[in-house]
Each structure stands twice: as structure tokens, then as C-alpha cells.
Amino acid sequence: MERAPKAYKNIGFLNSKEARTIRILAEYLEPEKRFLEKNIKHTVCIFGSSRVRPDQEDERNTKKYYRAAEEFCFKLASWGHEIAINGDGFTICSGGGPGIMEAANKGAQMAHSLTIGLNVSLPHEQAPNDYITPELNFEFHYFFMRKLWFLYHARSVVLFPGGFGTMDELFETLTLIQTEKLDRTRMVIMLYDSSFWQSTINFPQLVDYGLISPEDINLFHYFDTPDQGLEYIKPRLLEIIRNNHWPQSDV
């Protein structure tokens, strides 16, 4: 009689309902191992629509967001080389798919930097782009494990215009800061294209209705050009990294 497969090599069992805890644990431990191997301590996470394309022609000219994300990440990653000479640097991280995610990884790759892609298995829209550092290309099944790794190392979250996913990432980050699961002094949140965000989300009305506090408006910063964003993020990111608060949260 042939030997029975060991439990940890039994694919049928590992994909079963009963082994869900093992799969969740694997999506924590395997990325952690790779991040440690690459000395990833600090990231800047870039969020935004998966649907914009660099050659897309539409009345909203949404391809400008792709170009802006690419330029911003190229310049930010290039600057990152300078500060890493004397200590820890940071790594550009995206959701690993197309659109703004691709633009972020592409910009970082153009600057000859490592760049992270945290993909998730979806029936459409999501497949790894060509600009992720191969050793830092991840594929998640569980959204909540992917979200943990987005924010665990994050020192800044930069959001370009996007849909439900981008809104989810924005409000989850704001909620974690508001509830002090993330330290607001160690996180920079930036929103690209003030006209888009201000017309899409009426934050002052939330204050007027007493649903958020007036000071909550100060949890994020609008910027309208890559250079404006760089001017704002550089001194804040440098201070956070030099203080070397790692890990920075209970996420």
C-alpha cells in the first residue's frame, strides 16, 4: 500500500473549509518572510482606479491620472535612493494590477527601485502588471490579509481617483487612524486632484452633520500636481522613517 500524503502536502485538505485557518496563516507568514528577506520596513502605498489606461481617450481625460501617478512614483522613488544611503528607505507598493497600480509600479521601476504588487484573485480586472519586482509579487485570496499588508508597513497612502475599491481603501485608512489603530503622526494621507475628491466626497457636510469631527478634515491633504505632492510628502516621510517607528500599528 502506498503511503498516505502528509497533511501539509494534501492539496484537497488544504483547499477545504476545514483548512481555512491554515490558508489565512499562510497569507500572513509567507509575505512576512519575503518582506524580511528584502528588508522592507517602510512603504508608500499608491491606490487608484484599475480602469484608467495611459492611451485612453475619454471626455474626462482620465489618462492624465496614469501619467501623474507614474511621474509621482518615479520622482519619489528616485528621491528614495538618496535618503536610503544613510539609513532605511522606503518601497513603492500598489495593488499589483492595471491602471494606477501599474503606473505606480512602472514609475518605481523606471527609478531602478524595488516595487511591491499585492494582487488579489478576482474574476476580472486584476492580473499582475509587468513592472512589479518579481520577488515582491504577491497573490492573495483573502482581501483582509491583503489589506493588512497594505498598511502594516505603510508610512504614506496616496490615492488617485478611483471607484469602490479606492474608496474602500481611503475610508478604511481614515477609520483606522480615527480609531487610533494607526498612529496619525506616522502616516501621511494624500489625495490627488482636489476637484475630483471635493466633488465626489463632501467631507465638510459630514462635519456639518456632526458625523465626523472638524479636525478629521486634517487627516488628509489634497495635491494637484506630482511636484506639489512631492513637496508635501518628502519632509514628512523623512521624519517618519528617521524616527524608525516599526512596526507602527496594531493592524
C-alpha positions as CSV (number, residue, x, y, z in Angstrom):
1,M,0.0,0.0,0.0
2,E,1.2,3.5,-0.8
3,R,1.9,5.9,1.9
4,A,-0.9,8.5,2.6
5,P,0.1,12.1,1.8
6,K,1.2,14.2,4.7
7,A,-1.5,16.6,5.8
8,Y,0.6,19.7,4.8
9,K,1.0,18.2,1.3
10,N,-2.6,17.2,0.9
11,I,-3.9,19.7,-1.6
12,G,-7.5,18.6,-1.2
13,F,-7.4,19.2,2.5
14,L,-5.5,22.5,2.2
15,N,-8.2,23.8,-0.1
16,S,-11.0,22.6,2.2
17,K,-13.2,24.6,4.5
18,E,-11.6,22.9,7.5
19,A,-8.1,24.2,6.5
20,R,-9.2,27.9,6.1
21,T,-7.2,28.9,9.2
22,I,-4.1,27.4,7.7
23,R,-4.6,29.3,4.4
24,I,-5.1,32.6,6.4
25,L,-2.0,32.0,8.4
26,A,0.0,31.2,5.2
27,E,-1.1,34.6,3.8
28,Y,0.4,36.2,6.8
29,L,3.6,34.2,7.2
30,E,4.7,33.8,3.6
31,P,4.6,37.6,2.8
32,E,6.3,38.4,6.1
33,K,9.2,36.1,5.2
34,R,9.7,37.7,1.8
35,F,9.4,41.3,3.3
36,L,12.1,40.4,5.8
37,E,14.3,38.9,3.2
38,K,14.1,42.2,1.2
39,N,14.4,44.4,4.3
40,I,11.1,46.0,3.6
41,K,10.3,48.2,6.6
42,H,8.6,51.3,5.1
43,T,6.3,51.6,2.2
44,V,4.3,54.3,0.3
45,C,1.1,52.7,-0.9
46,I,-0.5,54.0,-4.1
47,F,-4.2,53.4,-4.7
48,G,-6.4,54.3,-7.6
49,S,-8.6,53.0,-10.4
50,S,-7.6,49.9,-12.2
51,R,-9.6,51.1,-15.2
52,V,-7.5,54.1,-16.4
53,R,-5.0,53.5,-19.2
54,P,-2.1,55.6,-20.5
55,D,-3.6,55.8,-24.0
56,Q,-7.2,56.0,-23.0
57,E,-9.3,58.7,-24.8
58,D,-12.4,59.8,-23.0
59,E,-14.1,63.1,-22.2
60,R,-12.7,63.2,-18.7
61,N,-9.1,62.7,-20.0
62,T,-8.6,60.0,-17.3
63,K,-5.2,59.0,-18.8
64,K,-3.8,62.1,-17.0
65,Y,-4.1,60.2,-13.8
66,Y,-2.0,57.4,-15.1
67,R,0.7,59.8,-16.2
68,A,0.6,61.7,-12.9
69,A,0.9,58.5,-10.8
70,E,3.8,57.3,-13.0
71,E,5.6,60.6,-12.7
72,F,5.0,61.0,-9.0
73,C,6.3,57.5,-8.2
74,F,9.3,57.9,-10.5
75,K,10.3,61.1,-8.7
76,L,9.5,59.8,-5.3
77,A,11.4,56.5,-5.8
78,S,14.4,58.5,-7.3
79,W,14.5,60.6,-4.1
80,G,14.2,57.5,-2.0
81,H,17.6,56.3,-3.3
82,E,19.1,59.5,-1.8
83,I,17.7,59.1,1.7
84,A,18.4,55.3,1.8
85,I,22.2,56.0,1.6
86,N,22.2,56.9,5.3
87,G,19.6,54.5,6.6
88,D,16.4,52.9,5.8
89,G,14.5,53.9,2.7
90,F,11.0,53.0,1.5
91,T,9.4,51.0,-1.2
92,I,6.5,51.9,-3.5
93,C,3.6,49.5,-3.1
94,S,0.5,49.0,-5.2
95,G,-2.3,46.6,-5.6
96,G,-0.3,45.0,-8.4
97,G,-2.9,45.2,-11.1
98,P,-3.5,47.6,-14.1
99,G,-4.4,51.3,-14.2
100,I,-3.0,53.4,-11.4
101,M,-1.4,50.4,-9.8
102,E,0.6,49.7,-13.0
103,A,1.6,53.3,-13.2
104,A,2.9,53.3,-9.7
105,N,5.0,50.2,-10.2
106,K,6.2,51.4,-13.5
107,G,7.4,54.7,-12.1
108,A,9.2,53.0,-9.3
109,Q,10.8,50.5,-11.7
110,M,11.9,53.4,-14.0
111,A,13.8,54.7,-11.0
112,H,15.5,51.3,-10.6
113,S,13.8,50.7,-7.3
114,L,12.2,47.6,-5.8
115,T,8.4,47.8,-6.1
116,I,5.7,45.7,-4.5
117,G,2.5,44.4,-6.0
118,L,-0.2,43.0,-3.6
119,N,-2.5,41.3,-6.0
120,V,-5.8,39.6,-5.2
121,S,-7.6,36.8,-7.1
122,L,-10.6,38.3,-8.8
123,P,-12.7,37.2,-11.8
124,H,-11.8,40.3,-13.8
125,E,-9.6,43.4,-14.0
126,Q,-6.9,42.0,-11.7
127,A,-3.7,40.4,-13.0
128,P,-0.1,41.3,-12.1
129,N,1.4,44.1,-14.2
130,D,4.8,43.8,-15.8
131,Y,6.6,46.3,-13.5
132,I,6.5,44.6,-10.1
133,T,9.8,43.3,-8.7
134,P,9.3,39.5,-9.2
135,E,10.3,38.7,-5.6
136,L,7.7,41.1,-4.3
137,N,4.9,40.0,-6.5
138,F,2.1,38.6,-4.2
139,E,-1.2,36.9,-4.9
140,F,-3.8,36.9,-2.1
141,H,-7.1,35.0,-1.8
142,Y,-8.3,36.9,1.3
143,F,-9.0,40.6,0.9
144,F,-8.4,41.2,4.6
145,M,-5.0,39.7,4.6
146,R,-4.1,41.8,1.6
147,K,-5.3,44.9,3.4
148,L,-3.2,44.1,6.4
149,W,-0.1,44.0,4.3
150,F,-1.0,47.2,2.6
151,L,-1.0,49.1,5.9
152,Y,1.4,47.2,8.1
153,H,4.5,48.9,6.6
154,A,2.8,52.0,5.2
155,R,4.1,55.4,6.1
156,S,2.0,57.1,3.5
157,V,-1.1,56.3,1.5
158,V,-1.5,58.2,-1.8
159,L,-4.9,57.9,-3.5
160,F,-5.6,58.8,-7.1
161,P,-9.2,58.9,-8.4
162,G,-10.9,55.5,-8.4
163,G,-14.1,53.6,-7.7
164,F,-15.4,51.4,-5.0
165,G,-12.0,49.8,-4.2
166,T,-10.2,53.1,-3.9
167,M,-13.0,54.5,-1.7
168,D,-12.8,51.4,0.5
169,E,-9.0,51.8,0.9
170,L,-9.4,55.5,1.7
171,F,-12.1,55.1,4.3
172,E,-10.5,52.1,5.9
173,T,-7.3,54.0,6.4
174,L,-9.1,57.0,7.7
175,T,-11.1,54.8,10.1
176,L,-8.0,53.1,11.4
177,I,-6.4,56.5,12.1
178,Q,-9.6,57.9,13.6
179,T,-9.9,55.0,16.0
180,E,-6.1,55.1,16.7
181,K,-5.4,51.7,15.3
182,L,-2.9,53.6,13.2
183,D,-0.9,56.5,14.7
184,R,-1.8,59.6,12.8
185,T,1.6,61.1,13.4
186,R,3.2,58.3,11.5
187,M,1.0,58.3,8.4
188,V,0.7,60.7,5.5
189,I,-2.6,60.5,3.5
190,M,-2.7,62.4,0.2
191,L,-5.5,62.7,-2.4
192,Y,-4.5,63.6,-6.0
193,D,-6.8,66.0,-7.9
194,S,-8.7,68.1,-5.3
195,S,-11.5,68.9,-7.7
196,F,-12.3,65.2,-8.2
197,W,-12.3,64.4,-4.5
198,Q,-14.1,67.5,-3.3
199,S,-16.9,67.0,-5.9
200,T,-17.1,63.2,-5.1
201,I,-17.0,63.3,-1.3
202,N,-18.5,66.1,0.6
203,F,-16.3,65.9,3.8
204,P,-17.5,69.4,5.1
205,Q,-21.1,68.1,5.1
206,L,-20.0,65.2,7.3
207,V,-18.7,67.8,9.7
208,D,-21.9,69.9,9.5
209,Y,-24.0,66.9,10.4
210,G,-21.7,66.0,13.3
211,L,-20.8,62.7,11.7
212,I,-17.0,63.4,11.9
213,S,-15.1,65.9,13.9
214,P,-13.8,69.2,12.4
215,E,-10.2,68.0,13.0
216,D,-10.8,64.9,10.9
217,I,-10.6,67.0,7.8
218,N,-6.9,67.5,8.6
219,L,-6.2,63.8,8.4
220,F,-5.5,64.1,4.6
221,H,-4.0,66.5,2.2
222,Y,-5.0,67.4,-1.4
223,F,-2.5,67.9,-4.2
224,D,-2.9,68.7,-7.9
225,T,0.5,68.1,-9.5
226,P,3.2,65.5,-8.8
227,D,5.6,68.2,-7.7
228,Q,3.1,69.6,-5.2
229,G,2.7,66.1,-3.8
230,L,6.5,65.6,-3.6
231,E,7.0,68.9,-1.8
232,Y,4.4,67.9,0.8
233,I,5.4,64.3,1.4
234,K,9.2,64.4,1.4
235,P,9.9,66.2,4.8
236,R,7.1,64.2,6.5
237,L,8.1,60.9,5.1
238,L,11.8,61.6,6.0
239,E,10.9,62.4,9.6
240,I,8.7,59.3,10.0
241,I,11.4,57.0,8.6
242,R,14.2,58.6,10.6
243,N,12.2,58.1,13.8
244,N,12.1,54.5,12.6
245,H,8.8,53.6,14.2
246,W,8.5,50.0,13.1
247,P,6.1,48.3,13.3
248,Q,3.8,51.3,13.6
249,S,0.4,49.9,14.3
250,D,-1.9,47.2,15.6
251,V,-3.3,46.5,12.1
